[in-house]
Amino acid sequence: MALLDKTLTYTENVPEDIGYSTELSGATGTVKIEISPSSTSTYPGRLTTGIFNNTASVWIVNDQKWVCEGTQAEVNAALDDLTFEPEASTYSTITYNITVTDAGSPSTPLGNGSTITLTGGKLVPGPTLSSSSTAPVSYTASSRTKLDLPDVAHVNNQILKVQLRLRMDGNDPNYQSHDTFISSGAATVTHSTGPIASQLKTPYGYFDIRVYSGNVRIQNSADTGLCTFNITSGGTGYTSPPTVTLTAGSHDSDGTGTAVVDSDASSPTYRQVTGITSTDVFTTAPSVSISGGGGSSATATASITKYTWEMIGTIAEINKAFENVYYVSPADTSYNPTVYVDLTVTDGTNTI
């Protein structure tokens, strides 16, 4: 273990004290220490600086590097004062590499080659599931199969939004057409008494969800769904993921997507947009615009995959509804797709 090695945890948006109690000793000349992240592709945060007698620690923004050069005592004081300030909403694991020179030469005894590893955690704990199983649904023709869905939990017991998505493992060209969401009333339905049923149909079966009590809101009584994207041109020169804007029609709200950029210099699609994902739902396919990221000319189109069911409610209401979710299979199972149910839960900040 190198002299200045440290492994710490930090919390999203909360500064973390790194301060060293270990004193550098045995230097023969001016000591210079540099601390920089192992990757500069993102900006995880900054290391704090200060003035110590006749020298000061410096944070170089462009290089994301902390530098201090002075006497051994001054550098010790700077290290003792060191704090990591995470970038807003950052909670990833970050590794900083440390180089130390004594009179211009690398000094292993003074900690050259050390690392600082910071493992982050979310400030507000997110929702959790009792199981993350993605086993396929077992069914026969014209059957109504009760789904074994996990329990949802949240330490703050707050309102959650749940999305169930029916997914088929198959390539039949017709199975994304003629989807119909059936519910009662307007676009957002508040159920105060029951029983009330809602169904989401696809050509190869549908969800049947029965809500018996509570103030559960069934979302998307219109024919809505998630987007799938076709990259028509990857563009050129992207050094970071560009902004993806999804412009909706008159019955939807605009949305956003997340772009994937190829960062492999040996790849034929280097610095091109190779994929887009989005969790927003639409009744009709939105137009897609791609901007920023240091590149240009990437284009894409969106289409709608319409077999998603959403619900907003308390944890108790959602878990009660989960006890009565069924998959209803079609009479014709000649295609016989393998059916999965994908589950997404969000508290507005954190999504699983």
N, C-alpha and C positions, 0 to 999 in steps of 0.2 A: 504494500500500500504506500502510495506516494505521500509526501509530507502534507500537502494541502488538499488531499482527496476529501470530498464531502458528499453525503447523500442525504437529501432533505425532502420534505413534502411542503407544498404550499397550497393555498386555497385561492380559487378564482377571485381576482380583483383585490386581494389582500396582500400587502408587502410581507416578504419573508426575510427575517434577519439571518444573514449568512455569517456574520462576525466571527473571526478566528480567535480562539484563545491560544492557539499554537503560535509561538514567537519564532520568527526567522532568526537564525544565529550563525555566526561564522563567516559573514560576508566580508570580502576583502576590498570592495570598492562600491561604486554606485549600483544599486539594485533596481532593475526594471522588471515589472510584472505586467503581463497582458492576459486578459480573460476574454475569450470570444466563444460564441456558440458553435457547435459542430456543424450546424447547417444554418445558412442565412437566407433560405428560401422563404421563410416566414419571419415575422417580427414578434418574438415571444414576450418582450419586455425590455427593461433596462436595469443596469446596476448603478446604484447611487454613488455620487462623488462628493468630495469634500476637500478642505484645505488643511494641511498638516505641517505646521512650522513653515518651511521654505518650499514646500512642494504641494502639488494638488493632484488628485486623481481626476481623470478625464474620461467622458463617455463619447466615443466617436460614433455618431448615429449611422452613417452610411455603412460602416464596417461592423456595426453592432459590437464594438470592442471597448472594454474597460482597460485603461492604461494608467499606471502610476510609476514614476521614476524618481528616486531620491536616495536618501540614506536608509540604512536598514531600519532604524527607529521610525522614520517617517512612513516607510512602506508597511511596517507592522501596524502602525496607527490606522492607516488607510484600510488594511485588511480587516482590522477589528471593527471598523465602522460600516463594512459592506452590507448592503441590503438589496434584495431582488424585488423590483416592482413589476408585476406581470401586466402585460397589455390587457385591456378590457376584454372580458369573456374568454381569456386564455386559461386553459387548465391541462395542457398536454405535458408530456415528459420532455424536459429540456436538458441537454448536456453541454456544459461549458468546458473548454480546454484551457489549461493554464500553462503559459511559458514564463520562465524566470531566468534572467541573466544576472550575473555578478561580474562587474567590470567588463561588460560586453560579451561574456561567454556563458552559454547555457549552464545552469547549475542545478543538478539533480538534488544535492543536499538541501537546497533552498526551495524545492518543490517543483522544479521544472517537469512537465509531463503529467501533472496532477489533473484531476477532473472534478467538476461540481455537477451532480445529477439532481435535478429538481423534478419531483413527480407531483402533478397538480390534481386537484379535486374540485368539483363544482361547489360554488358558494351555497346554492339552494339545492338540496338533494332532489333528484328527479323521481319520476314514477318507477316502480319496479314490478316485475312479473314473477309469479311463483314458479314458472317454467318457460323456457324459450323453445320448446319442441316444435319442429316443423314437419312432423310426420304426416303423410298423405291421409286423406279422408277415405275410409273404407265404405263402399256403397254398392248397391245393386240397382237395377232399373226401377224407376218409379218408387223409390224409397225415400223415407224421411229420416235422416240420420242425425241424432243429437251430437253436437260437437263438444269435445272435452277441452274447454278453453281455460287458460290459467287465471288465477286470482290476480287482481290489480291492487297495488298498495302505494301509498305516498305518506311520508312522515308528517306532512302538513295537512293531510286530509282535505285537499283542495279539489275544486272542480277540474275534471279531466275531459279531454276529447279523445275518443277511441275510434279507430278506423279499421274495419275488417275488409279485406280484399280477397276475392275469389280468384285463384290463379290455377290455370291448367298447364300441365306439362305436355304440350303437343303443338302441332303446326297446322291444324285444320284451318283453311282460309276463311271459314264462315263464323268461327266461334267468337269473334269480337263484334258481331253485328246484332241489331235488333234487341238491344238491352233495354229493359224497362224497370224503373224504380217505382214501386207502388207504395203509397203511404196515405194518410188521411189529412185533408186540409191543405194549408198553405205550405210555402217552401220550408218554413221551420215549424214543426209541430210540437207543442207542449202537451205532454200526457200527464194529467193530474190523477186520473183514475183509469182503471183497466178492466178487463184485458183489451189491449190494442195490439194488432199485429202489423208488422211492416215486412215487405219482401223486396229483395233485389234479385231480378231475374237475368239470366244469361242463357244462350242457346244450349248450354250443357249443365243446367241446374241453377239454383238460386239459394240465397239465404232466406230463412224464415225466422224472424226475431220477434219474440212475444214479450212485451213489457207489461208487467202486472201492477206495478205501483210506482210512485215516486214522480219527480218532476223532470223526467228524462226527455231530452230534446232529440228528435230524429232529424238529422240533417239531410239535405240534398234529396228532397222528394222529386226534384226534376231529374232528368236523365243525365247524370254527371259521371265523371271518371277522371282517372289520372292520365297524364300525358306520357306518350312514348315519343322519342325523338329520332329523326333521321338527319345525320350530318351530311348536308349536300356539298359543303366545301369546308375543309379544315382550316383554311387560311394560312397565314405565315407569321412567324416572328413573335409568338406569344411566350412571354417570360413568366407569366403568372396567369391563373385562371381568370378569364374575362367575366364581365357582368352579363348575365343572361336575363333579359326582360321578356315576359310573356304578356302580350297585349290581348285582352279578352274582348269578346263581343258584348252586346248590350245587356245580356242577362248574367254576366259574370263579373267578378272583380279581377283586376290585373294580378299577375303573379310573378314569381322569380324562379330561376333554375340555377343549378350548380354545374359549371363546366369542368371538364377534365382535359388537361393539357399534357401532351406527351413530352416528358423531360429527358428522355433517353437520347443522347446525342448521336448514337449509332442507328437510331430508328429512322425509317423513311418518312415517318410522320412527326419528326422532331419539331417541337414548338408549334404544333397544330392542335386544334380542338378535336378530340377524338370521341367525346361523349358528353351528354347532358342528362341530368336527372332533376326531378321536381316532385315535391309532395303536394302541390296545389291541385285542386280539382276544378274542372270546367264542364259546361254543357256542350260547348262546341270548341273545336281545336283553336287555340290562340295563335297569333302570329309571333314569331321568335326574332328578337334582335340581339346581337352580340356586340359588346363594346368594351374598350379598355384592354387591360392585360398586356399592353406593350405590343400587340400584334394587330393584324387587320385581315379583312376579307372572309372571315369564317361565317358561314350561313347554315341554317338548319330549319327543318319543318317539324311541326308537332301533329300527332294524331291522338285520339282519345281511346283509352281502354276503360270501358264502362262496367265495372262490376265491383264497385266500392260502396260500403255502407258505413255511415258515421253516426256517432252518438255522443252527446255531451251530458254529463251528470256527475253526481257525487260518486265516490268510490263504492259506497254501499249499493247505489242504484245500478252502476255499471256491472258489479259482480252479480247482482240479482238478475240482470238481463242476460249475462253470460251463462246462467244456468238454463236458459231457454232459447238457445241459438241452434238452429237445425240447418243442415244442408239437404235440399230436396233435389233429387236427381231426375233427369228426364226419362221418358218412357223408352226412347231410342238411345241405347248406349253402344251402338255399333262402333262409334268412334272410340269410346271407352277411354277418355282422357284420365290421367292421374291428376287428382284435384288436391290443392293445398289451400289453406287459409292463412294469409299473412296478416299480422296484427301490429298496429302502430298505436302508441299511447303518448300524448303530450300534455303537459301542464301549462303550455304557453311559452315556456322558456326551455325546458328540457324534453327531448323526444327519445323514446326507445322503440 
